[in-house]
Amino acid sequence: MNNIKVDFTTDSSIDTEILTSIQTLCSTYEGTIPLDRRVGLDSSVISESIDISKEVITADIFDKIEKYIPEVEVIEVSFKEGEDISMLDVLIKLGRREDV
């Protein structure tokens, strides 16, 4: 995904392999993985307004991480304004899910 940059804040209980899986999930467009076309984020947000894009991306991140990486809980998704207006910087706050 060229237009979305994802960073994480997390405690030390989440290992590097899980963070790599989340990075891959959030940097893939939905529909581009042959065996499961639902993996990835909705690419239609690129042509939407910034406010709609943020809403769709936030919902998508919560849904997709819960579905594909259930041992992690998304606590918060926030956005920071960057110098490049064509790039959306996403910050995902993660925690380890206790019930898995």
BELVEN-V293586 format. One record per residue. N is the residue number from 1. RES is the residue in one small letter. OMEGA is omega in degrees with one decimal (NA if undefined). NEAR is the number of other C-alpha atoms within 10 Angstrom. Layout:
N:RES:OMEGA:NEAR
N:RES:OMEGA:NEAR
This chain:
1:m:-176.5:14
2:n:-172.9:9
3:n:-178.5:13
4:i:176.9:15
5:k:-175.7:15
6:v:172.4:16
7:d:-177.2:13
8:f:161.9:14
9:t:-175.5:12
10:t:171.7:15
11:d:-173.6:11
12:s:-177.8:9
13:s:179.9:9
14:i:-174.1:15
15:d:-175.4:11
16:t:-180.0:10
17:e:178.4:9
18:i:178.6:13
19:l:176.6:17
20:t:177.7:11
21:s:179.1:14
22:i:178.0:21
23:q:178.7:15
24:t:179.6:15
25:l:-176.0:19
26:c:178.6:25
27:s:179.9:17
28:t:174.2:18
29:y:175.1:18
30:e:178.0:17
31:g:-176.4:15
32:t:178.4:12
33:i:-172.1:12
34:p:-175.2:8
35:l:176.7:8
36:d:-175.5:10
37:r:179.9:11
38:r:178.5:14
39:v:177.0:21
40:g:-178.5:24
41:l:-178.9:23
42:d:-177.1:18
43:s:-178.9:17
44:s:-178.7:11
45:v:-178.2:16
46:i:-177.4:15
47:s:-179.4:9
48:e:174.4:12
49:s:-177.1:9
50:i:-179.6:14
51:d:177.9:9
52:i:178.3:13
53:s:-179.6:17
54:k:179.5:18
55:e:-178.5:12
56:v:179.9:17
57:i:179.2:19
58:t:179.4:18
59:a:-179.6:12
60:d:179.6:16
61:i:178.0:21
62:f:-176.8:16
63:d:-173.7:14
64:k:178.6:18
65:i:177.4:20
66:e:-177.4:15
67:k:-171.1:12
68:y:-179.2:14
69:i:-170.8:15
70:p:179.7:14
71:e:-179.9:16
72:v:177.7:21
73:e:173.9:16
74:v:-180.0:18
75:i:-176.7:13
76:e:171.3:14
77:v:178.8:18
78:s:-176.8:11
79:f:175.0:15
80:k:-179.2:9
81:e:178.4:10
82:g:177.7:10
83:e:-178.6:8
84:d:-176.4:9
85:i:177.7:10
86:s:-178.6:12
87:m:177.1:15
88:l:179.3:21
89:d:-177.3:18
90:v:175.8:20
91:l:-178.7:16
92:i:175.5:21
93:k:-173.5:16
94:l:171.2:18
95:g:177.3:18
96:r:179.0:18
97:r:-176.2:13
98:e:-173.3:8
99:d:-179.4:6
100:v:NA:7
